[in-house]
Amino acid sequence: MARRERYSDTFTGRTDRSIRAIIECGSNENSVRKLKKLLLNVINNELTPRQKEIIMLYYFQGVDTVTIAKESGVTPQSVSAVMSRARKRLYRIMKYYF
């Protein structure tokens, strides 16, 4: 069976919008800096190494899931599944700080 070459890597939903809002916020407010620091601490301490790698590549370096999949030697669907679990885990932990 041929591998699917075209794959959509657009993530939607409240979790994705919340993560992007924290990362992309350009404000120098003290609370925003603390929130970014907290997010990075959660990523570093609570995610598996694979989840951490994929989240960092996708959100912080702007690499799409197809490219991540090619570099990792897995399918885009696998990357999407790992990222989905990581985002849910991040959201479950971060919601206690809001």
VMD Tcl script that draws the C-alpha trace (Angstrom):
set ca {
  {0.00 0.00 0.00}
  {1.38 3.39 -0.98}
  {1.98 5.95 1.71}
  {-0.21 8.95 1.67}
  {1.87 11.91 0.53}
  {-0.61 14.67 1.25}
  {-1.54 15.25 4.83}
  {-3.15 18.18 6.59}
  {-1.27 19.35 9.64}
  {-3.66 22.03 10.73}
  {-4.61 21.68 14.34}
  {-7.66 23.41 15.65}
  {-9.47 23.62 18.91}
  {-9.17 25.39 22.19}
  {-6.00 23.59 23.28}
  {-4.09 24.48 20.13}
  {-5.23 28.11 20.20}
  {-4.26 28.42 23.87}
  {-0.75 27.02 23.33}
  {-0.19 29.25 20.30}
  {-1.45 32.31 22.19}
  {1.04 31.74 25.00}
  {3.98 31.15 22.66}
  {3.25 33.90 20.15}
  {2.37 36.64 22.62}
  {4.91 39.41 22.16}
  {4.08 41.27 25.33}
  {6.74 41.90 27.95}
  {4.28 41.75 30.80}
  {5.54 39.92 33.82}
  {2.54 37.56 33.87}
  {3.08 36.57 30.22}
  {6.75 35.83 30.84}
  {5.81 33.70 33.85}
  {3.24 31.84 31.77}
  {5.78 31.09 29.02}
  {8.28 29.93 31.63}
  {5.64 27.69 33.21}
  {4.73 26.23 29.81}
  {8.38 25.43 29.07}
  {8.79 23.84 32.51}
  {5.76 21.64 31.92}
  {7.04 20.67 28.46}
  {10.48 19.79 29.83}
  {9.32 17.95 32.95}
  {5.99 16.33 32.14}
  {6.15 15.18 28.52}
  {7.89 12.12 27.15}
  {11.07 12.80 25.16}
  {9.24 12.14 21.87}
  {6.34 14.41 22.81}
  {8.76 17.11 23.89}
  {10.69 16.91 20.62}
  {7.57 17.12 18.48}
  {6.00 19.98 20.47}
  {9.22 21.98 20.39}
  {9.64 21.48 16.64}
  {6.02 22.27 15.82}
  {5.29 25.23 18.08}
  {8.68 26.83 18.71}
  {10.51 26.18 15.44}
  {7.51 26.21 13.09}
  {8.18 22.83 11.47}
  {5.08 21.16 10.01}
  {4.04 17.61 10.85}
  {4.94 16.22 7.43}
  {8.53 17.46 7.78}
  {8.74 16.18 11.36}
  {7.51 12.79 10.14}
  {10.08 12.62 7.35}
  {12.93 13.55 9.71}
  {11.75 11.04 12.33}
  {11.08 8.23 9.88}
  {7.42 7.83 10.87}
  {4.10 8.68 9.26}
  {2.47 12.10 9.62}
  {-0.46 10.39 11.33}
  {1.92 9.09 14.00}
  {3.30 12.57 14.58}
  {-0.24 13.91 14.77}
  {-1.24 11.28 17.34}
  {1.80 11.96 19.53}
  {1.19 15.70 19.32}
  {-2.47 15.28 20.17}
  {-1.62 13.32 23.33}
  {1.04 15.87 24.29}
  {-1.31 18.82 23.79}
  {-4.00 17.17 25.92}
  {-1.46 16.48 28.63}
  {-0.22 20.09 28.52}
  {-3.75 21.40 28.72}
  {-4.67 19.16 31.67}
  {-1.65 20.38 33.63}
  {-1.80 24.05 32.61}
  {-5.51 24.46 33.38}
  {-4.74 24.28 37.09}
  {-2.67 27.46 36.83}
  {-5.49 29.55 35.36}
}
mol new
graphics top color blue
foreach p $ca { graphics top sphere $p radius 0.5 }
foreach p [lrange $ca 0 end-1] q [lrange $ca 1 end] { graphics top cylinder $p $q radius 0.2 }
display resetview
